[in-house]
């Protein structure tokens, strides 16, 4: 029997968001979606990755970009504040 893995928006990719490679794939896919004006899909991918790596400021930044793409200004601002706070922790 194979172990079922949840789909974090990375399609058929092997997903383990706590691992750096999975986060990089999530970031790459989110950026791809944002470049294609698909902010809703980008948000879904980033939120899935954030559920497993909430300490990664890059994920918060990409979430803010996805929210801006949906004109959800206040949420985007709050998310950017969180990304900045996490970035300062890692300096």
Secondary structure, DSSP 4 states (H G I P E B T S, - for coil): -PPP----S-TTS---TTSHHHHHHHHHHHHHHHHTT-HHHHHHHHHHHHTT-TT-HHHHHHHHHHHHHTT-HHHHHHHHHHHHHHHHHT-
